Amino acid sequence: MRHILTCLLLTACAVTARGQNTSEEYIYPIRDVGRLYSANFGELRPAHFHGGIDIKTDGVEGKPLVAVARGYVSRATISAGGYGRALYLTLDNGSTAVYGHLSRFRNDIEQYVRKERYENRTNGADLWFAADTWPVEPGDTIGFSGNSGSSFGPHLHFELRDTPTQRLRNIVREGVIRPEDDLPPRIMRLHYIEIDSLDGVAVQRRAVSYGVVRETEGHYRLTREDPVGTGRKGYFVVEVSDRRNGVNNTFGIWRLTAWIDGEPYFEYRMDGFTHDLSRCCDAVSCYPMQLGSRNEVIRLARIDRAPEVFYPVMKERGMIRTEPGQVHRICIEAEDDCGNRSTLEFNIRGRSDTFRAQVDSEAVVLRPARTSTLRIGQEAMLTVPEGALYEAIFVQPEIRTAPEAPQGVVILSPAYHFLETTTPLRSSVRAAVRANVPWELQPRTMLAIRNRNGHLACIGGIYTNGAVRTSTRSAGDLVVVADTLAPRVRALFEPEADLSRAETLRFSASDNFSGIAAWSLTIDGEWVPCDRFPMKGTLVHFFDTPAIRKRHTARLSVTDACGNTTHIERVFFR
């Protein structure tokens, strides 16, 4: 009886929670589209959970965006990355609506933002408005869809947040947006990882992987008939993905639940999160496997610093214990945000062999609750602050051979190994590496990291007093480098071209290594705003004055993160 009452109470609470913001309070945020989607809420992305839903715009830009409820435009931003052009609406119902990757704002907002950019001589913008500046009613046009920022194709990124806390909400699960979806998630693969503890560190045995096949829609089994062999202590990892009607995109799942002998012992659920937890996707996933997979690779266990909010059910941190010969039945269920479910069931049997962790005696323990400083001689130092790690790990600092340099990059040190590339970091670590750098290269010197593919990637830093210092959230071998190659810039119009009918002035811009950091465009010696579209590799000025068939001179300067600058000048008529 107590179990039945508890279930009824939980169900009532869930209905109440979902009823706080019903779909009747909101209208659809974009007009003239087929209501198809390319991404859902909470998907596991590199170093972050996806904070909203991505609505397809039929492959084009310029679809009208509308206010989903009564409120006011409280913020407008323009940036090269992230959401690009974005609008924030503070709504009377206590929510904030966010619209990302716009092509332009509606005319009055666009003109105001442009005026501010001219006055401040800034290509970006982050403007906040009072409630009486841009009030909106449901259905009012606020802007137009686009492909700005870190966008790989035209779409609208849309999200709802709780205004006081800025907690992002799963608007599909809440019923605000209702996609057409009767397709259950796909269970792609199963992995088992046995662990042993040594000095308080969970040391993992190499994962054992198992193929999975679909028997019927929503029902999966292992390709093997025999029970899965398990050790004294371990956990499962599941690769999953989801799909929706009418599109070829893959999506993340909402919930993953596991039972042992009919008793639930693990549940992961994505109902929402605050921004400080976004990076914790690297703790929810099995990070080393996630790096190389196109699916969501979710760990059916909770590591030390993974937030409890994502795990409404958790027994023994998801660990399964088996004695030799002991048999149990495991059931794993994946559910998407539209309520479609898939299950995988199989038996496990305890093995007689026992995994005993062995670690080199020279290895050092790093613990999440403590700040640690690692050194390699007098040349290199890494400080790992408290809270930067999700769990305790063993490390063994050493000097390694530096990788081959990309074109235009000079290698100035060996590779200093502190953390494996498969180590997820919740917050930044601080690095300092000494090197003898010729004076002419010192202004162009920074730190790079060898990534999991063996290639160098720039992480920044400044060379002072014989060392490069920087902070980074990436793990891998540290190398001192100098970037000597300036950005490549090219005008996307012919010399003395007639642009009287053109709406934009366009350039292509790319960099070999450290990345584009700044740019400035003048026309006839006067500064004008210029938008950067990094996914397209373009810099674009949108003309805001009528064409009068006059000769003009455009001069563009582009600087990379190491201070290398390229100037280009070209005449056009307009």
C-alpha positions as CSV (number, residue, x, y, z in Angstrom):
1,M,0.0,0.0,0.0
2,R,2.8,2.4,0.9
3,H,4.4,1.7,-2.5
4,I,1.1,2.5,-4.3
5,L,0.6,5.7,-2.4
6,T,4.2,6.8,-3.1
7,C,3.7,6.2,-6.8
8,L,0.4,8.2,-6.8
9,L,2.1,11.1,-5.0
10,L,5.0,11.2,-7.4
11,T,2.7,11.1,-10.4
12,A,0.6,14.0,-8.9
13,C,3.7,16.0,-8.3
14,A,4.9,15.4,-11.9
15,V,1.6,16.5,-13.3
16,T,1.6,19.6,-11.1
17,A,5.2,20.5,-12.1
18,R,4.4,20.1,-15.8
19,G,1.2,22.1,-15.4
20,Q,2.9,25.2,-14.1
21,N,3.7,26.4,-17.7
22,T,1.3,24.8,-20.1
23,S,1.5,24.9,-23.8
24,E,-1.6,27.2,-23.9
25,E,0.6,30.0,-22.4
26,Y,2.8,30.1,-25.5
27,I,2.4,30.4,-29.2
28,Y,4.9,28.9,-31.7
29,P,8.1,31.1,-31.9
30,I,8.5,31.1,-35.7
31,R,6.2,31.5,-38.7
32,D,6.0,29.8,-42.1
33,V,8.0,26.6,-41.2
34,G,7.2,22.9,-41.3
35,R,7.8,22.5,-37.6
36,L,10.6,20.0,-38.0
37,Y,13.6,19.9,-35.7
38,S,17.4,19.3,-35.8
39,A,18.2,19.1,-32.1
40,N,16.5,18.7,-28.8
41,F,17.0,19.9,-25.2
42,G,19.8,18.5,-23.1
43,E,21.7,16.7,-25.9
44,L,25.3,15.9,-25.0
45,R,27.5,18.3,-26.9
46,P,31.3,18.9,-26.6
47,A,31.7,20.4,-23.1
48,H,28.0,21.4,-22.7
49,F,24.4,20.3,-22.6
50,H,22.4,21.7,-25.5
51,G,20.3,24.4,-23.8
52,G,17.3,24.5,-26.1
53,I,15.7,23.1,-29.2
54,D,16.7,23.7,-32.8
55,I,13.9,24.4,-35.2
56,K,14.5,23.8,-38.9
57,T,13.7,26.8,-41.2
58,D,13.4,24.9,-44.5
59,G,17.1,25.6,-45.4
60,V,16.6,29.3,-45.7
61,E,17.0,32.5,-43.6
62,G,14.5,35.3,-43.0
63,K,11.5,33.5,-41.4
64,P,9.6,35.8,-39.0
65,L,10.2,35.2,-35.3
66,V,7.4,36.1,-32.9
67,A,7.0,36.7,-29.2
68,V,5.7,33.5,-27.6
69,A,3.9,35.4,-24.8
70,R,3.4,38.9,-23.4
71,G,6.6,40.6,-22.1
72,Y,9.4,42.8,-23.4
73,V,12.7,42.5,-25.3
74,S,15.2,42.7,-22.5
75,R,18.4,42.0,-24.3
76,A,20.0,41.9,-27.7
77,T,23.4,40.4,-28.5
78,I,25.7,40.1,-31.5
79,S,28.8,37.8,-31.3
80,A,30.9,35.9,-33.7
81,G,30.3,32.6,-31.9
82,G,27.6,31.1,-29.7
83,Y,24.1,32.3,-30.6
84,G,25.4,35.0,-33.0
85,R,22.6,37.5,-33.2
86,A,20.2,36.7,-30.3
87,L,17.2,38.2,-28.6
88,Y,16.0,37.7,-25.1
89,L,12.4,38.3,-24.1
90,T,11.4,38.6,-20.4
91,L,7.9,37.3,-20.2
92,D,5.1,38.3,-17.8
93,N,4.7,34.6,-16.8
94,G,8.1,34.4,-15.1
95,S,10.0,32.9,-18.0
96,T,12.7,34.2,-20.4
97,A,12.6,33.2,-24.0
98,V,15.8,33.1,-26.0
99,Y,16.0,33.2,-29.8
100,G,19.4,32.4,-31.3
101,H,21.2,32.6,-34.7
102,L,19.1,35.4,-36.1
103,S,19.9,37.1,-39.5
104,R,18.6,40.4,-38.2
105,F,16.4,42.0,-35.6
106,R,13.1,43.8,-36.5
107,N,13.8,47.2,-38.0
108,D,13.5,49.5,-34.9
109,I,15.6,47.1,-32.8
110,E,18.1,46.7,-35.6
111,Q,18.5,50.4,-36.1
112,Y,19.0,51.0,-32.3
113,V,21.6,48.3,-32.1
114,R,23.4,49.6,-35.2
115,K,23.5,53.1,-33.7
116,E,25.1,51.7,-30.5
117,R,27.7,49.8,-32.5
118,Y,28.7,52.9,-34.4
119,E,28.9,55.0,-31.2
120,N,31.0,52.4,-29.4
121,R,32.9,51.3,-32.5
122,T,32.4,47.7,-31.7
123,N,31.5,44.8,-34.0
124,G,29.8,42.9,-31.2
125,A,26.9,44.0,-28.9
126,D,25.4,43.1,-25.6
127,L,22.6,45.6,-24.9
128,W,20.0,45.4,-22.1
129,F,16.6,47.2,-22.2
130,A,14.0,48.3,-19.7
131,A,10.5,46.9,-19.7
132,D,9.0,50.0,-21.4
133,T,11.5,50.1,-24.3
134,W,10.4,47.2,-26.5
135,P,7.1,45.7,-25.0
136,V,5.7,42.8,-27.0
137,E,2.4,41.0,-27.3
138,P,2.0,37.4,-28.3
139,G,2.6,37.1,-32.0
140,D,4.5,40.4,-32.4
141,T,7.5,40.0,-34.9
142,I,10.8,40.5,-33.1
143,G,13.3,39.4,-35.7
144,F,14.1,37.0,-38.5
145,S,15.8,33.6,-38.5
146,G,19.3,33.1,-39.8
147,N,22.6,31.3,-39.6
148,S,24.8,33.5,-37.4
149,G,27.2,32.5,-34.6
150,S,28.2,28.8,-34.2
151,S,25.6,27.6,-36.6
152,F,26.1,25.0,-39.3
153,G,23.0,25.8,-41.2
154,P,19.9,28.0,-41.1
155,H,17.7,27.3,-38.0
156,L,16.3,28.9,-34.9
157,H,17.7,28.0,-31.5
158,F,14.9,28.5,-29.1
159,E,14.9,28.1,-25.3
160,L,12.8,29.0,-22.2
161,R,14.4,29.8,-18.9
162,D,13.0,30.4,-15.4
163,T,13.7,34.2,-15.1
164,P,14.8,34.4,-11.5
165,T,17.2,31.5,-11.6
166,Q,17.9,31.3,-15.4
167,R,17.3,27.5,-15.2
168,L,16.9,26.1,-18.7
169,R,13.7,24.1,-19.2
170,N,12.9,21.0,-21.2
171,I,10.1,22.6,-23.2
172,V,9.3,19.5,-25.2
173,R,8.9,17.4,-22.1
174,E,6.7,20.2,-20.5
175,G,4.5,20.2,-23.6
176,V,5.3,23.8,-24.7
177,I,6.6,22.4,-28.0
178,R,5.0,19.2,-29.3
179,P,7.0,17.6,-32.2
180,E,5.6,14.8,-34.3
181,D,7.4,11.8,-32.9
182,D,6.3,8.1,-32.5
183,L,9.8,6.7,-33.0
184,P,11.5,5.1,-30.0
185,P,15.2,5.6,-29.1
186,R,17.8,3.4,-30.6
187,I,20.1,1.4,-28.3
188,M,23.3,1.0,-30.2
189,R,25.9,-0.7,-28.0
190,L,26.6,-1.9,-24.4
191,H,29.8,-1.7,-22.5
192,Y,30.8,-3.1,-19.1
193,I,33.6,-1.5,-17.0
194,E,34.9,-3.3,-13.9
195,I,36.6,-1.1,-11.3
196,D,38.8,-1.6,-8.3
197,S,39.7,1.1,-5.7
198,L,43.3,2.0,-4.9
199,D,44.1,4.8,-2.5
200,G,40.6,6.1,-2.9
201,V,40.8,6.2,-6.7
202,A,38.5,4.2,-8.9
203,V,40.8,2.4,-11.3
204,Q,39.0,1.0,-14.4
205,R,39.6,-2.2,-16.2
206,R,39.5,-1.9,-20.0
207,A,35.8,-1.8,-21.1
208,V,34.3,-5.0,-22.6
209,S,31.8,-4.1,-25.4
210,Y,28.8,-6.0,-26.6
211,G,26.8,-5.7,-29.9
212,V,23.1,-4.9,-29.7
213,V,20.3,-5.8,-32.2
214,R,16.7,-4.8,-32.5
215,E,14.2,-7.6,-32.3
216,T,11.1,-5.5,-32.7
217,E,10.4,-1.7,-32.6
218,G,11.5,-0.6,-29.1
219,H,12.9,-4.0,-28.0
220,Y,16.6,-4.9,-28.2
221,R,18.8,-7.8,-27.2
222,L,22.5,-8.6,-27.1
223,T,24.0,-10.3,-30.1
224,R,25.4,-13.0,-27.7
225,E,23.2,-15.6,-25.9
226,D,25.5,-16.2,-22.9
227,P,25.2,-14.0,-19.8
228,V,27.5,-11.0,-19.6
229,G,30.5,-11.8,-17.4
230,T,30.8,-9.3,-14.5
231,G,33.3,-8.7,-11.8
232,R,33.1,-8.0,-8.1
233,K,32.2,-4.4,-8.8
234,G,31.5,-2.5,-12.0
235,Y,28.9,-0.6,-14.1
236,F,27.4,-0.5,-17.6
237,V,27.7,2.2,-20.3
238,V,25.1,2.5,-23.0
239,E,25.3,4.1,-26.4
240,V,21.9,5.5,-27.4
241,S,20.4,7.9,-29.9
242,D,16.9,9.1,-30.9
243,R,15.1,10.2,-34.0
244,R,11.9,12.0,-35.0
245,N,9.4,11.8,-37.8
246,G,10.2,13.6,-41.0
247,V,14.0,14.3,-40.4
248,N,17.3,12.4,-40.7
249,N,18.8,14.1,-37.6
250,T,19.7,12.2,-34.5
251,F,18.6,13.5,-31.0
252,G,19.5,13.0,-27.4
253,I,17.4,11.0,-25.0
254,W,15.4,12.3,-22.0
255,R,15.7,9.5,-19.6
256,L,17.8,6.3,-19.1
257,T,16.6,3.8,-16.4
258,A,18.1,0.5,-15.2
259,W,16.8,-2.3,-13.1
260,I,18.5,-5.3,-11.6
261,D,16.2,-8.3,-10.8
262,G,13.2,-5.9,-11.2
263,E,14.4,-3.3,-8.8
264,P,15.4,0.1,-10.1
265,Y,19.0,1.1,-9.2
266,F,19.8,3.9,-11.7
267,E,18.0,6.7,-13.5
268,Y,19.4,9.6,-15.5
269,R,16.8,12.3,-16.4
270,M,17.2,15.6,-18.3
271,D,14.4,17.9,-17.0
272,G,16.5,21.1,-17.0
273,F,19.7,22.6,-15.6
274,T,21.3,25.9,-14.6
275,H,24.2,27.3,-16.6
276,D,26.8,26.3,-14.0
277,L,25.9,22.6,-14.6
278,S,26.0,22.8,-18.4
279,R,29.6,21.5,-18.6
280,C,28.7,18.5,-16.4
281,C,27.6,16.6,-19.5
282,D,31.2,15.3,-19.5
283,A,30.4,13.6,-16.1
284,V,27.1,12.2,-17.3
285,S,28.7,10.7,-20.3
286,C,31.5,8.1,-20.3
287,Y,33.8,10.9,-21.5
288,P,36.6,8.8,-23.0
289,M,34.1,6.9,-25.1
290,Q,32.0,9.9,-25.8
291,L,34.9,11.6,-27.5
292,G,34.9,9.1,-30.3
293,S,31.2,8.4,-30.7
294,R,28.4,10.0,-32.7
295,N,25.9,8.6,-30.2
296,E,25.2,9.6,-26.6
297,V,27.4,7.4,-24.5
298,I,25.9,7.5,-21.0
299,R,27.4,6.0,-17.9
300,L,24.9,4.1,-15.8
301,A,26.8,5.2,-12.7
302,R,27.5,8.5,-10.9
303,I,31.1,9.6,-10.5
304,D,32.2,11.6,-7.5
305,R,31.3,15.2,-8.6
306,A,28.5,14.5,-11.1
307,P,25.5,16.6,-9.9
308,E,22.8,14.7,-8.1
309,V,20.1,16.6,-9.8
310,F,20.4,14.5,-12.9
311,Y,19.9,11.2,-11.0
312,P,16.5,10.9,-9.3
313,V,17.2,7.2,-8.7
314,M,20.7,6.0,-7.6
315,K,21.7,3.0,-5.5
316,E,25.3,2.4,-4.7
317,R,26.2,5.1,-7.2
318,G,25.0,2.7,-10.0
319,M,27.6,0.0,-9.1
320,I,26.7,-3.6,-9.6
321,R,28.3,-6.2,-7.3
322,T,28.4,-9.9,-8.3
323,E,29.9,-12.9,-6.6
324,P,31.4,-15.7,-8.8
325,G,28.6,-17.7,-10.4
326,Q,25.9,-15.3,-9.2
327,V,23.2,-14.5,-11.9
328,H,21.1,-11.4,-12.2
329,R,18.7,-10.0,-14.8
330,I,19.4,-6.5,-16.1
331,C,16.8,-4.3,-17.8
332,I,17.8,-0.9,-19.4
333,E,15.2,1.5,-20.7
334,A,15.8,4.6,-22.9
335,E,13.0,7.1,-23.2
336,D,12.8,10.2,-25.3
337,D,11.1,13.5,-24.4
338,C,8.0,12.6,-26.3
339,G,7.4,9.4,-24.3
340,N,8.7,6.8,-26.7
341,R,10.6,3.9,-25.1
342,S,13.1,1.2,-25.9
343,T,14.3,-1.6,-23.7
344,L,17.3,-3.9,-23.6
345,E,17.3,-7.0,-21.3
346,F,20.0,-9.5,-20.6
347,N,21.5,-11.7,-17.9
348,I,24.8,-11.2,-16.1
349,R,26.9,-13.8,-14.3
350,G,29.7,-13.2,-11.8
351,R,33.2,-14.2,-13.1
352,S,35.7,-16.1,-11.0
353,D,38.7,-14.0,-12.0
354,T,39.2,-10.8,-10.0
355,F,40.5,-7.5,-11.3
356,R,43.1,-6.0,-9.0
357,A,44.2,-2.4,-9.8
358,Q,47.9,-1.9,-10.3
359,V,49.4,1.6,-10.6
360,D,53.0,2.8,-11.1
361,S,54.6,3.7,-7.8
362,E,55.6,7.1,-9.2
363,A,52.0,8.1,-10.0
364,V,50.5,11.0,-8.2
365,V,46.9,11.2,-7.0
366,L,44.8,14.2,-7.8
367,R,41.6,14.7,-5.8
368,P,38.6,16.9,-6.7
369,A,38.4,18.3,-3.1
370,R,42.0,19.6,-3.1
371,T,44.1,22.0,-5.1
372,S,47.2,20.2,-6.5
373,T,50.3,21.5,-8.2
374,L,52.3,19.3,-10.5
375,R,55.8,20.1,-11.8
376,I,58.2,18.7,-14.3
377,G,61.6,20.0,-13.3
378,Q,61.8,23.8,-13.5
379,E,60.3,23.9,-16.9
380,A,56.6,23.2,-16.5
381,M,53.9,23.5,-13.9
382,L,50.2,22.7,-13.8
383,T,47.8,23.8,-11.0
384,V,44.6,21.8,-10.7
385,P,42.2,23.8,-8.5
386,E,39.7,22.3,-6.1
387,G,36.6,21.4,-8.1
388,A,38.3,21.2,-11.5
389,L,38.1,17.3,-11.6
390,Y,35.0,15.2,-11.4
391,E,36.7,12.3,-9.7
392,A,40.1,11.4,-8.2
393,I,42.7,10.2,-10.8
394,F,46.3,8.9,-11.0
395,V,48.7,11.0,-13.1
396,Q,52.3,10.5,-14.0
397,P,53.9,13.7,-15.4
398,E,56.6,13.2,-18.0
399,I,58.3,14.9,-20.9
400,R,57.4,13.6,-24.4
401,T,58.4,14.4,-27.9
402,A,56.5,17.4,-29.4
403,P,54.2,16.7,-32.4
404,E,54.9,17.9,-35.9
405,A,54.1,21.6,-36.3
406,P,51.4,22.9,-38.6
407,Q,52.3,25.3,-41.3
408,G,53.5,28.6,-39.9
409,V,53.9,27.3,-36.4
410,V,57.3,27.1,-34.7
411,I,57.7,24.4,-31.9
412,L,59.7,25.9,-29.0
413,S,59.6,23.2,-26.3
414,P,59.1,19.5,-25.9
415,A,55.6,18.2,-24.9
416,Y,54.9,18.2,-21.2
417,H,52.4,15.5,-20.2
418,F,50.3,16.1,-17.1
419,L,46.7,15.0,-17.9
420,E,45.4,12.5,-20.5
421,T,43.2,13.9,-23.2
422,T,40.4,11.8,-21.9
423,T,40.3,13.7,-18.6
424,P,37.2,15.9,-18.4
425,L,37.6,19.2,-16.6
426,R,34.7,21.1,-15.0
427,S,36.7,24.3,-14.5
428,S,40.0,25.6,-15.7
429,V,43.5,24.5,-14.8
430,R,46.5,26.9,-14.8
431,A,49.6,26.1,-16.8
432,A,53.0,27.7,-16.9
433,V,55.8,26.4,-19.2
434,R,59.3,27.9,-19.5
435,A,61.1,28.1,-22.8
436,N,64.0,30.0,-24.4
437,V,62.3,32.0,-27.1
438,P,64.1,34.3,-29.6
439,W,63.0,37.9,-29.0
440,E,61.4,38.2,-32.4
441,L,59.1,35.3,-31.7
442,Q,58.2,36.3,-28.2
443,P,55.1,38.5,-29.1
444,R,53.8,35.5,-31.2
445,T,54.3,32.8,-28.5
446,M,51.6,30.9,-26.7
447,L,50.7,27.5,-25.4
448,A,49.2,24.7,-27.5
449,I,47.8,21.3,-26.4
450,R,48.2,18.0,-28.2
451,N,44.6,16.7,-28.6
452,R,43.4,13.1,-28.8
453,N,44.1,13.0,-32.5
454,G,47.7,13.9,-31.9
455,H,47.4,17.4,-33.4
456,L,48.2,20.7,-31.8
457,A,45.4,23.1,-30.8
458,C,46.0,26.6,-29.6
459,I,45.0,27.3,-25.9
460,G,46.4,30.8,-25.6
461,G,48.7,32.5,-23.1
462,I,51.3,35.3,-23.0
463,Y,55.1,34.9,-22.9
464,T,56.6,37.0,-20.1
465,N,59.7,36.5,-17.9
466,G,60.7,33.4,-19.8
467,A,57.5,31.5,-19.5
468,V,54.0,31.2,-21.1
469,R,51.1,31.2,-18.7
470,T,47.4,30.5,-19.4
471,S,44.3,28.8,-18.1
472,T,42.5,26.1,-20.0
473,R,39.7,23.6,-19.8
474,S,41.3,21.2,-22.2
475,A,43.5,18.3,-21.2
476,G,46.5,17.1,-23.1
477,D,50.3,17.5,-23.5
478,L,51.4,21.2,-23.3
479,V,53.8,22.6,-25.9
480,V,55.2,26.2,-26.3
481,V,54.7,27.4,-29.9
482,A,54.9,30.6,-31.9
483,D,52.4,31.3,-34.6
484,T,54.1,33.3,-37.4
485,L,51.5,33.2,-40.1
486,A,49.0,36.1,-40.5
487,P,45.3,35.4,-41.3
488,R,44.3,34.8,-44.9
489,V,41.9,37.5,-46.1
490,R,40.3,37.9,-49.5
491,A,37.7,40.3,-50.8
492,L,34.6,38.5,-52.2
493,F,34.1,41.2,-54.9
494,E,36.2,42.3,-57.9
495,P,38.3,45.4,-57.8
496,E,36.2,48.5,-58.6
497,A,33.1,46.3,-58.6
498,D,29.7,48.0,-59.0
499,L,27.9,47.1,-55.7
500,S,25.0,49.6,-56.1
501,R,22.5,46.7,-56.0
502,A,24.3,44.7,-53.3
503,E,23.2,44.6,-49.7
504,T,26.5,43.6,-48.3
505,L,30.3,44.0,-48.5
506,R,31.8,40.5,-48.1
507,F,35.3,39.2,-47.3
508,S,36.6,35.7,-46.6
509,A,38.9,35.3,-43.6
510,S,40.6,32.3,-42.0
511,D,43.6,31.6,-39.9
512,N,46.1,28.7,-39.8
513,F,46.3,28.1,-36.0
514,S,45.6,30.6,-33.2
515,G,42.3,31.8,-34.7
516,I,40.9,35.2,-35.6
517,A,40.7,37.5,-32.6
518,A,39.9,40.9,-33.9
519,W,39.0,42.7,-37.1
520,S,38.2,46.3,-38.2
521,L,36.6,47.6,-41.4
522,T,36.6,51.2,-42.6
523,I,35.0,52.7,-45.7
524,D,36.5,55.9,-46.9
525,G,38.4,56.1,-43.6
526,E,35.2,55.9,-41.5
527,W,34.8,52.9,-39.2
528,V,31.8,50.6,-40.0
529,P,30.4,47.5,-38.2
530,C,31.4,44.2,-39.6
531,D,29.8,40.8,-38.6
532,R,31.8,37.6,-38.6
533,F,30.4,34.3,-39.6
534,P,33.0,31.7,-38.4
535,M,31.2,28.7,-39.8
536,K,31.2,30.3,-43.3
537,G,34.6,31.9,-42.9
538,T,33.3,35.3,-43.9
539,L,33.3,38.9,-42.6
540,V,30.3,40.9,-43.7
541,H,29.3,44.6,-43.6
542,F,25.5,45.2,-44.1
543,F,25.1,48.5,-46.1
544,D,22.8,51.0,-44.2
545,T,22.9,53.9,-46.6
546,P,21.4,54.3,-50.1
547,A,23.6,53.7,-53.1
548,I,24.6,56.9,-54.9
549,R,27.1,55.4,-57.5
550,K,30.2,56.8,-55.8
551,R,33.7,55.5,-55.6
552,H,34.6,54.1,-52.2
553,T,37.7,52.5,-50.6
554,A,37.3,49.6,-48.1
555,R,40.1,48.7,-45.8
556,L,39.9,45.6,-43.6
557,S,42.4,44.6,-40.9
558,V,42.2,41.1,-39.4
559,T,44.4,40.0,-36.4
560,D,44.9,36.5,-35.0
561,A,45.3,35.6,-31.3
562,C,49.1,35.9,-31.6
563,G,49.0,39.4,-33.0
564,N,49.7,38.6,-36.6
565,T,47.7,41.1,-38.8
566,T,46.6,41.2,-42.4
567,H,45.5,44.4,-44.2
568,I,43.5,44.4,-47.4
569,E,42.3,47.4,-49.3
570,R,39.9,47.5,-52.3
571,V,38.0,50.1,-54.3
572,F,34.3,49.6,-55.1
573,F,31.4,51.7,-56.5
574,R,28.1,52.1,-54.8
